[in-house]
Amino acid sequence: MSLRPLFPETRLRRLRYSKVVRNMVAETSLSVDNLIMPLFVCPGENVQNPIKSMPGNNQLSVDMLVKKCGELLESGVKSVLLFGIPESKDEDGTVAAHEHGIVQKATRAIKETYPEMYIIADICNCEYTTHGHCGTIVDGDVDNDQTLVTLAAQAVSLAEAGVDMVAPSDMMDGRIGYMRKALDENCFEKMPIMAYSAKYASGFYGPFRDAADSAPKFGDRSTYQMDPRNSDEAIREVEMDIAEGADIVMVKPAMSYLDVIYRVKNEFNIPVAAYNVSGEFSMVKAAEANDWIDGKRVMMEIMTSIRRAGADIIITYHAKEVADILNGRM
Ligand code: PBG
């Protein structure tokens, strides 16, 4: 027997040869329970308006939205995040707080057919204002404190319509505390708040603004959303939101901000959500359509990376596809 030459002392590959062992030692898990699917609801009946920049996603009228919820439940996706495209808009977005507003209607309809569907309402004014900004404009900019009033009214109105959770995405200072108080005073003390805490002024929201018809008509959102260069500031935002009563904090977008997710998860003992936003979704779909990447594989890798970074919850337009893969249906 001849002696073999120098060996590596450590062979990490030993645990990679068998799929059984790879699964046994996997550090990150992904389940349909982690997923939330965003949906866009619009006026009309039997409307299924394809969103060109987000293949497979549609603006849905209430009846079609209910159908969609049935399909999602079938795949095991138990929660949706609703965005409304209203019939008409106004200066300060108060249409969002009408008893018969589009998301209020959608909520009642979903709950009638699928009471088990967990409904989260995005709370923001940008889909409801004529100018497309997230709040009331005073002297050419969004006024923080006036906007708190309309946001709280929107949250209470949606709570009355039957949503299970509210998710303020406006980035005004003090909105969580203000909204918590408004909800509590209206006997919704059990309603959780998922705060878009570290929400960046991002180019990745482009396709969403087509989907929700919410692009600002002047300027941009950099006076209220966060500067992509900052992460200490994200910690301060999260800290503030927790102190004001947030039950879940969110980092958004996800892929370019995995470091922020990681920091937030390590710094605070609170559930963390990550929003895998429209532009992140559309990039995968575009590259897949060109046969440049294996779309499904990349999608699962992205989901895994967001979980590995520390997110408990992933809000994603891929939710149904991911669920179908996890269920072995795709
Ligand atoms: C509303 C809101 C936006 C998104 C979620 N809520 C748009 C924005 O801030 O411009 C983006 C979601 C996505 O891109 O998927 N404020």
Residues whose N, C-alpha, C, O or C-beta is under 5 A from the ligand:
A	BS01	PBG	C124 C126 S169 F204 Y205 F208 V277 S278 G279
